[in-house]
């Protein structure tokens, strides 16, 4: 657990007692702070109170001496409407921060690697952590991914914190200047929270805030906005541009399946990504380029990076290879909750039995049109099944409506056998909330149903 120096006897307000909030309270109390904690939910308050946390209604309490509100990332402080406690903090001139900011205050001498982007940040974060750990570096990894940061072990100048950073966290983190800051991509997202696309981009680019002498910015340049950002920060930071396409001079990218470094005089082929089976597809070529650039900035040799990429295993629910049974590989991509996310999954395989459906996001499925020839058969579940069936019928893609994942997996197996297709892909293109409380639970069910098939490993 992190201890935060200088917080002894200070009054600190904490709003939100969930995944990040309760560890924040524990760390502050262990640091000697006088915590005033609140959650809008009775369950959250009761759980914290059972641990001895002082529960105080922050709207009605006296804010004398409170100069900081630790606000959980999911609670708005600006758009679409500030939470009343955030408004109260502003009236009292209290800083509004998140738990990551407290980590920066507690461990200022550590090395910080931050990763953000609309897509791919979890895989890139996990890949960077795997490379650094394989190279023998002392690391902690988390943030928006994995354990709450105040549950980390404290690290000094010989340690590296690898942090996935959401836009919500970035707009409340002021104490960290990332030594290596990675921005993969930006596309419209969380507009309700940031007011407009410009507000969302501004939050993402905060990953480049601050000044450290050895600061490196790794920027994906496969879209117009990130190319503009790379150019805008190049006068004050060392910028490494990465791409999922063939790299130009000074860039890192991929030529075919080969990861290529062109940042030095002679191009270097780092590895053939076919030898990294858990990094399939063009999107993972960009993720691999970003992880390579970050690791090189931290002094890891290219050969060590290549070896680590070959042994990397994908995160759960993100093109996760569940099993290969009778020559057919079953892939769990339950995290793909939109058609745009499913596009990346379909680009990763030549031919699939596609399991899709759930709760539609009402954006249509036209993004999938160029990749429909890769679908040998669609197996459709959930509320959106009929809508997706109508879309597939329009383009004469064979499909079957079955209803549930429990029905879909054996149906997919039968279709794989009949068509000699080697991949069954769960990539729903829909939210999970019609049948599951999260995409994780949906992916867990898929994994369990595949296990019931038996057969190979």
Helices and strands as residue ranges (DSSP letters): E 11-15, H 21-30, E 34-38, H 42-50, E 66-71, H 84-91, E 95-97, H 99-106, E 111-116, H 121-134, E 138-143, G 149-151, E 159-164, H 167-170, E 180-183, H 191-194, H 197-205, G 206-208, E 216-220, H 224-233, E 238-242, E 251-255, E 258-261, E 268-272, G 273-275, H 281-297, H 302-311, E 320-325, E 328-332, H 339-346, E 352-357, G 366-374, E 375-381, H 385-394, E 399-403, H 405-419, E 423-426, H 439-453
